[in-house]
Amino acid sequence: LLTLMAFAAVFACTKPDDVKPTEEVEVLATLENGRVWNAGDEVVINGVKYTVETGDESTVKISGVAKADSYYAAYDTGNGSVNGDVLSVELPSVQSKSVQMSYPMVASNGTPNLLFKNVLGTVRFTITGTGSIKKIAPTSVAGNISGTGTVSMNYTGNPVLKMASDASSVITVDLGSKGITLPGDVDVVLPAGVYEGFMMTA
């Protein structure tokens, strides 16, 4: 009986030969359009958060990433949320003259070489005339531009932000109590690529 018990104890501690440690890779992560990483930035790769150790460059190396058949990632998500390979973001219906919000980027590749692309873009409206204005309200003729949007991080080509069915095609830009003197420029944050045309109320 004692011999059988000792054998059972040894057997329980034996590690099966087919159990292998998780392989890790080094990811080369590049931000498009000249954006640079900051030390301490967080990036979500295949659902796991990693911290960037160096900054001030458009391309950094992220070590210790679990090896996979493909890689998808998100950066600068702000109040956005990641669920599986889908990033959800909220575009406000009211923006200020100097809008403060995250500018999320996503990346997808079959190799650990990720090029992060913008989900949002900025359009500059130049308004002519004289006097001053306190608000503008651009209405997109190409699609919805405020509300909840989702983008697949596991994409091919370019990422596309799909707006929810209850999203709006209008954004109000509040220029403050003093407004701006015309002629003047107003920047508006929109889903990347929705620039086909606008109707404007000022």
Secondary structure as UniProt FT lines:
FT   HELIX           2..13
FT   TURN            17..18
FT   STRAND          24..31
FT   TURN            33..34
FT   TURN            39..40
FT   STRAND          42..45
FT   TURN            46..47
FT   STRAND          48..51
FT   STRAND          59..66
FT   STRAND          71..75
FT   TURN            78..79
FT   STRAND          81..83
FT   TURN            84..85
FT   STRAND          86..91
FT   STRAND          94..96
FT   TURN            97..98
FT   STRAND          105..109
FT   STRAND          113..118
FT   STRAND          120..127
FT   STRAND          132..133
FT   STRAND          135..140
FT   STRAND          146..152
FT   STRAND          162..163
FT   TURN            165..166
FT   STRAND          172..174
FT   STRAND          180..181
FT   STRAND          184..191
FT   TURN            192..193
FT   STRAND          198..201
//
